[in-house]
Amino acid sequence: MKLGAKFVGVKLGILGLGTVGTGTVQLLQDITGRHPLLQEIEIYRVGVRSLDKPRAVELSTEVLTTDLEAIVNDPAVDIVVEVMGGLEPARSLILKALSNGKHVVTANKAVIARFGAEIFTTANQAGVYVMIEASVGGGIPVIQPLKQSLSVNRIHTITGIVNGTTNYILTRMQTEGSNFSDVLADAQRLGYAEADPTADVDGLDAADKIAILASLGFSGRINLQDVYTEGIRQVSKTDIAYAEKLGFVIKLLAIAKRDTPSSPLSVRVHPTLVPQAHPLASINGVYNAILVEGEPIGQVMFFGPGAGAGATASAVTSDILNLVAVLKTNTAVANPLLACGHQEYCQIAPMAELITRFYARFLTNDQPGVIGKLGTCFGNYGVSLESIVQTGFQGELAEIVVVTHDVPEGNFRQALAEIRNLSAIESIPSLLRVL
Amino acid sequence: MKLGAKFVGVKLGILGLGTVGTGTVQLLQDITGRHPLLQEIEIYRVGVRSLDKPRAVELSTEVLTTDLEAIVNDPAVDIVVEVMGGLEPARSLILKALSNGKHVVTANKAVIARFGAEIFTTANQAGVYVMIEASVGGGIPVIQPLKQSLSVNRIHTITGIVNGTTNYILTRMQTEGSNFSDVLADAQRLGYAEADPTADVDGLDAADKIAILASLGFSGRINLQDVYTEGIRQVSKTDIAYAEKLGFVIKLLAIAKRDTPSSPLSVRVHPTLVPQAHPLASINGVYNAILVEGEPIGQVMFFGPGAGAGATASAVTSDILNLVAVLKTNTAVANPLLACGHQEYCQIAPMAELITRFYARFLTNDQPGVIGKLGTCFGNYGVSLESIVQTGFQGELAEIVVVTHDVPEGNFRQALAEIRNLSAIESIPSLLRVL
C-alpha cells in the first residue's frame, strides 16, 4: 500500500521464519494486552525455504510459501518484513519490494550497512519507508530515538556495546579469569557464539551496527570499508587483570565521534579499556547498550537485550506498528523523520589522526634504565604518559604496562616503532585503546 | 496550523522564558549541525512575566510579550510550547491553545498528571496533538519509545528513578554516610534542591511522573490520588548502612506494575531497597533512569540527565520537530501513535494487596527469645523471613533487622501491628519495601 492510499488494514509478507520470524509471528498471533493497532495487521504470506519443516507457530497452508519472489511481487502485500538474514537474496528481495511500492521492515544489519545507499535511494524514489529498528541493539529502541528525538542535538559521540557474543565472552573472561579460547569454546557449546564466530569476535557485526548508527547520528552515508575494525581475539586474561588493577574493564566498543559539525568523523570498533565508573563499564553478559552524547542533551544511554527472538521481534513489530500508524493517516507526503534524509557520504578521519589514550604492555630484558628509554622514545613523539608500571615478571622478562594521555594515534605508532628497535624490548604483546 | 493545512513553516508561541524556555530558544537559535527541519521553525512569540528582565537570549521586541492569552489566541501561532510550569494559568492556556486548533508541547508534568484527561480529550476533539516528552526524565527519550515502540509488548513493569534531587541526596547519604537533613541543606545551598523541597523529597514529583508513564505503558488514565506516595525524609543513614551490608542500595523508586492485562495496576512511589546488581542500583547523582519490562522484550532501560536546561530543551525541541514532520505530511487524519488513544481509567490495586518484600528494623529490649516471638508473629500472618539479623545495640536496646520474602502488604501490616504490642519491642524505627 503506497502512502496516501485508503487504509483497509495492512497485509504483511514475511520473508523468513527462523528465530526472529517465528518470534514476530508469535507476537502478532497473540495481541491481547498489546497496542490495539496490531489488530489491523494480517500475516498474509510467510516465505520459507521448506514447507515440511516442523514449526513453533501455526500458519495455514495458503500463508506459507517457498516462492519469496512472489511475495515481494504480490500486489496485495503492503509491508515486506525481511527477517531471513544474509546478503542475498535478501538485498534483491528488499529492492524488488521497494520498487513495487511496498514498505520494508528489516532486521538485516549486514544488508543495510553494505547496501543502505541503494536501498534508501530506491525507497525514496518509490515513496516508501525502510524501517530498521531491529538492525541494531535487538529490542532496544535506539534507531527511532536517534532519527526522531536526539537529532535536535549536535551529536558528538555514539559509543556502543552492540555485540552480545563478544560482551558475553569478555564478561566471562573478566569474572572467571579465563582465556579467550576457553570461553569462546564454552560459549559455542552454550549457543552464545556461532560455530563460525568470525562476524562476532572479529568485530564485523559491531562494525555493521556502528556504520548504521553513525549514519543516522551524523546524517551521512558511511562506507563500511572506512570503519576501522579490530576484534577481541588478541585480548588476553593478563591484560584484563592489569586493566582491572588500573581501574578499567575491557569492552569491545563501537565508536563514532565527530568533534564539530564540520570535522571528519571517526568510526571504529576495537577492544577498549573503559573506566570502571563509566556507564558502559557495567554492561555485562549478552546485554547491549548505546551511549549517545550531544549538545545540549549531555549523555543518554539505551540498555537492553541485544539479541534473541522476543527482543528482536519487539523491534520488528514496533516498526510494523509505526508503518500501520502512518498508513492510517492516508497521506501521500513522506514524513521527513521516517524517510532517509541524507545522500552525501560522511568524510571519515584516518586512524592516524585519532586522538585517544593507549594502553601498552611491554616485555623487556630487566636492564636498568628501560623505563627511562621508553619515556624518552615516547617523549620524542609528544606522547605523554599517565602511568607507567613495572608489574611483574614473565620468566626472565620484566613486564611494563603503560597508559598514555591523549595522543594522535600516528604519533603513538611512530614512538612504538622506535621502541620496538630498542635492544631492551623483547616484545609488545598488547596494545589497546583507552576510553 | 491544523492537521491537513498546507505547510508553510511553523510558528511557535512559547509560554515562559525560564530555564527550559531559555534553553529551548538557545537551541532553536543555533541550529548548525542539528536536524535540518529545525530551519522551518520560527520563534514567533515568547510570553514572559516582565519585559524588562535581563535575558540570556536575544529576542526582538515584537517577539516578547506579557500577554500570554494573546499568544494562545493568535491565529498565526501553529504550536504552543508551554514551559512556564505551575498549574495555573498553564492549564487554562494549554486548553485554550488546543481549542484554538494549536498543537501543544509541554514540559509540565504537574499539569499533565492532574489534568491529562481534560487536556487529551480537548486535543482529540480539536484534532491536534499534545506532546509531553520533556515531562518525564528530562532529556531521556522515554515517552516516545513507550508510545511508539514498546507498546507492541505486554508491559509488566515500569520502574524509574525519575527525581534527580532525591537520587542526588540518597547517593550522597550513601557515599558519605551523612544524614538526610545535612545533605538536603547542602543540596539546597548548591542548587540541587529547591528552597521548598516538598515536591521532590516527599515523592510528589515522582508520583506525577509515574502516573504519566503508567498511563502510557498500560493504556489507561490514572487518578493521581491513587498513586501511593512516600518520600525519603524517613530514610536514615543507619538503614542505608544496613542495606549495604545486606547487598542493597536505597533508591526512591516510582513503580507501575501489572501482572496480567486484566489485573489491577499497582502504582507507587517509595524508598526501596534495590539489589546491588540491579540495573537501577548504579544510577547515581542527579541522573534518571527508567526500566521497562515486558513480554517479549525483557528489560530495556533508558538512562540520562533527568533535568537541566539543555536536556529538557532537547526533549521539548524533539517534540516540536516531530510535530513539524507531521505537519509537513499535510494529512488531516491523526496518527494513532501520536494522539492519546485511551479514555478509560486504570483500575488501581490497593496497597494492602501489593506483593512485595519488606525490610524492617526493630529496637528491642534485650530479652531472650525476642527473635522467636518476632518469628511467631510473622508466621501467624504467613510472612516468611529471608533473613533476620541482630545487628547491634543502640544504648540499652538491641537492634534487629528483618528482610521478608514476598508477602501481601496487608498481611505484613497485620503482623506488624501484633509485633508492636509485644512487650519486648520498644519501637520500629524503619520500614522499607525491597525490590
Interface residues (C-beta under 8 A of the other chain):
Chain A: G23 Q26 L27 T32 G33 R34 H35 P36 L37 L38 E133 G139 I140 P141 Q144 P145 Q148 S149 L150 S151 V152 N153 R154 S219 T260 P261 P279 S282 G294 E295 P296 I297 G298 Q299 V300 M301 F302 F303 G304 P305 G308 A309 G310 A311 A313 S314 A315 T317 S318 L321 N322 A325 V326 K328 T329 N330 T331 V333 A334 N335 P336 L337 L338 G341
Chain B: G23 Q26 L27 T32 G33 R34 H35 P36 L37 L38 E133 G139 I140 P141 Q144 P145 Q148 S149 L150 S151 V152 N153 R154 S219 T260 P261 P279 S282 G294 E295 P296 I297 G298 Q299 V300 M301 F302 F303 G304 P305 G308 A309 G310 A311 A313 S314 A315 T317 S318 L321 N322 A325 V326 K328 T329 N330 T331 V333 A334 N335 P336 L337 L338 G341
